[in-house]
Amino acid sequence: MQLDEKILSTILSDFEQEKFGSKELLIEEGKIARKFYYIEKGVTRGWLNNDGKEITFQFMFEGAFISSWESLFYSSPSLYNIETIEPVTVYSASLEEFRQKMENNPFIKDFYYNNLQQRLLKYQKLFISRIKDTPEERYNQLFEQSPEIIRRIPQHYIASYLGITSVSLSRIRSRR
C-alpha cells in the first residue's frame, strides 16, 4: 500500500530514526518486542530457529512496518527474529505512541487496519502455497510476483523461504 506522504510524515513525526548494519537483530526470538519499526531504507527478514536450522518466513523492504506483533501486543516472548539483510534506516516507536497517534488521526487508523489486512492475506497465500505448490511453482510465483526478492536477497535465504535447500534452488533456477 502506498502511503500518502502527509500521513507518513504524521505517523513518523515523533518516531526515532535508527540505523543498523547488515546481519543485526531488531527483534530477538525469545525476548519481548518493545518497539515496532518503519523501514525507510534496506531489507530485513523474519526467521526462526528450528532445532538449529534457520527458517526464513518473510522479507520486508522499504515502506514496511515490522515487529513481532504478538510479542508487542501481548508482552510475550517473540516467536521469531527480525534481522537486517543489508544496512537499514528505520523509524521506531512504542506501541503506545502509535496507538495515541491512531486515536488522534482516523487516516492513520485506516492505514493501520488496511496494512494488517494486506499482511494477513499475504501470509494466507504463503501458507496455502506451501501446502499445494511444488518448490518450482513457489519459485516461479516468487519470481513473477516479487522480483525484488530475487534481485536483493541472498540465495540461501530465498531457499529457506521456499522450504528447499540451496542446491535445489540452484537446480530450479538453472531450468528457468
C-alpha positions as CSV (number, residue, x, y, z in Angstrom):
1,M,0.0,0.0,0.0
2,Q,1.4,3.4,-1.0
3,L,1.3,5.8,1.8
4,D,0.3,9.4,1.3
5,E,3.4,11.4,2.2
6,K,1.4,13.6,4.6
7,I,0.1,10.6,6.5
8,L,3.5,9.0,6.6
9,S,5.1,12.2,7.9
10,T,2.4,12.4,10.6
11,I,3.0,8.8,11.6
12,L,6.8,9.2,11.8
13,S,6.9,12.7,13.2
14,D,7.6,11.5,16.8
15,F,9.5,8.3,15.9
16,E,13.2,7.9,16.5
17,Q,15.4,7.3,13.5
18,E,17.8,4.4,13.9
19,K,20.5,2.9,11.6
20,F,21.6,-0.7,11.7
21,G,24.3,-2.6,9.8
22,S,23.7,-5.8,8.0
23,K,23.0,-9.0,10.0
24,E,21.8,-7.1,13.1
25,L,18.8,-8.3,15.1
26,L,16.0,-5.8,15.5
27,I,13.8,-8.3,17.3
28,E,15.2,-11.4,19.0
29,E,13.4,-14.7,19.3
30,G,12.5,-15.4,23.0
31,K,12.6,-11.8,24.0
32,I,9.8,-9.3,24.3
33,A,9.5,-6.8,21.5
34,R,9.2,-3.2,22.8
35,K,9.1,-1.3,19.5
36,F,7.9,-1.5,16.0
37,Y,9.7,-0.1,13.0
38,Y,9.1,1.5,9.7
39,I,11.8,0.7,7.1
40,E,12.9,3.8,5.3
41,K,15.9,2.1,3.6
42,G,17.1,-1.5,3.5
43,V,15.8,-5.0,3.8
44,T,15.0,-7.3,6.8
45,R,14.0,-10.9,7.1
46,G,11.8,-12.7,9.6
47,W,13.2,-16.1,10.7
48,L,13.1,-18.6,13.4
49,N,15.3,-21.3,14.8
50,N,14.0,-24.8,14.3
51,D,16.5,-27.2,16.1
52,G,19.5,-25.2,14.9
53,K,18.1,-24.6,11.3
54,E,17.2,-21.1,10.3
55,I,13.7,-21.0,8.7
56,T,13.0,-17.7,6.8
57,F,9.3,-16.8,6.5
58,Q,9.3,-13.2,5.4
59,F,11.3,-10.4,3.7
60,M,10.4,-6.8,4.4
61,F,11.5,-3.9,2.3
62,E,11.3,-0.1,2.3
63,G,7.9,1.2,3.3
64,A,7.0,-1.7,5.6
65,F,6.1,-1.6,9.2
66,I,7.7,-4.5,11.1
67,S,7.8,-6.1,14.5
68,S,7.0,-9.3,16.3
69,W,3.3,-8.3,16.6
70,E,2.2,-10.9,19.0
71,S,5.1,-10.1,21.3
72,L,4.5,-6.4,21.1
73,F,0.7,-6.6,21.6
74,Y,0.7,-9.2,24.4
75,S,4.1,-8.7,26.0
76,S,5.1,-12.3,25.3
77,P,8.4,-13.6,24.1
78,S,8.8,-13.3,20.3
79,L,8.5,-16.5,18.4
80,Y,11.0,-15.3,15.8
81,N,13.8,-13.0,14.9
82,I,13.8,-9.9,12.6
83,E,17.3,-9.4,11.2
84,T,18.7,-6.9,8.8
85,I,20.0,-8.3,5.5
86,E,21.6,-5.1,4.4
87,P,22.2,-1.8,6.2
88,V,18.9,-0.3,7.2
89,T,17.5,3.0,8.3
90,V,14.3,2.7,10.3
91,Y,12.0,4.8,12.4
92,S,10.9,3.2,15.6
93,A,8.2,3.8,18.3
94,S,6.5,2.1,21.1
95,L,3.0,0.6,20.5
96,E,1.6,3.1,23.0
97,E,2.9,6.1,20.9
98,F,1.4,4.7,17.8
99,R,-1.9,3.9,19.4
100,Q,-2.1,7.5,20.6
101,K,-1.5,8.7,17.0
102,M,-4.2,6.4,15.7
103,E,-6.7,7.8,18.1
104,N,-5.9,11.3,17.1
105,N,-6.0,10.7,13.3
106,P,-8.6,8.4,11.5
107,F,-6.4,8.2,8.4
108,I,-3.6,6.6,10.4
109,K,-6.1,4.1,11.9
110,D,-7.5,3.3,8.4
111,F,-3.9,2.8,7.1
112,Y,-3.1,0.5,10.1
113,Y,-6.1,-1.7,9.5
114,N,-5.6,-1.9,5.7
115,N,-1.9,-2.8,6.4
116,L,-2.9,-5.6,8.7
117,Q,-5.5,-6.9,6.3
118,Q,-2.9,-7.0,3.4
119,R,-0.4,-8.7,5.6
120,L,-2.9,-11.4,6.7
121,L,-3.8,-12.1,3.1
122,K,-0.1,-12.4,2.2
123,Y,0.5,-14.9,4.9
124,Q,-2.6,-16.9,3.9
125,K,-1.3,-17.1,0.3
126,L,2.1,-18.2,1.5
127,F,0.6,-20.8,3.8
128,I,-1.6,-22.3,1.1
129,S,1.3,-22.2,-1.4
130,R,3.5,-24.2,1.0
131,I,0.7,-26.9,1.1
132,K,-0.3,-27.2,-2.5
133,D,2.6,-25.9,-4.7
134,T,5.8,-27.6,-5.7
135,P,9.1,-25.9,-4.8
136,E,9.5,-24.9,-8.5
137,E,6.0,-23.5,-8.6
138,R,6.7,-21.5,-5.5
139,Y,9.9,-20.1,-7.0
140,N,8.2,-19.2,-10.2
141,Q,5.5,-17.3,-8.3
142,L,8.1,-15.5,-6.3
143,F,10.0,-14.6,-9.5
144,E,6.8,-13.2,-11.1
145,Q,5.2,-11.6,-8.0
146,S,8.3,-10.4,-6.1
147,P,11.3,-9.8,-8.4
148,E,12.8,-7.5,-5.8
149,I,13.4,-10.6,-3.6
150,I,15.2,-12.4,-6.4
151,R,17.4,-9.3,-7.0
152,R,18.2,-8.3,-3.4
153,I,18.1,-11.4,-1.2
154,P,20.9,-13.9,-1.0
155,Q,20.1,-17.3,-2.5
156,H,20.4,-19.3,0.8
157,Y,17.7,-17.1,2.4
158,I,15.4,-17.5,-0.7
159,A,15.9,-21.3,-0.5
160,S,14.9,-21.2,3.2
161,Y,11.9,-19.1,2.5
162,L,10.8,-21.6,-0.2
163,G,11.4,-24.5,2.1
164,I,14.1,-26.1,0.0
165,T,17.9,-26.4,0.0
166,S,20.2,-24.0,-1.8
167,V,21.2,-26.9,-4.1
168,S,17.6,-27.5,-5.0
169,L,17.1,-23.8,-5.7
170,S,20.2,-23.7,-8.0
171,R,18.6,-26.6,-10.0
172,I,15.3,-24.8,-10.3
173,R,17.0,-21.6,-11.3
174,S,19.1,-23.4,-14.0
175,R,15.9,-24.8,-15.5
176,R,14.4,-21.3,-15.8
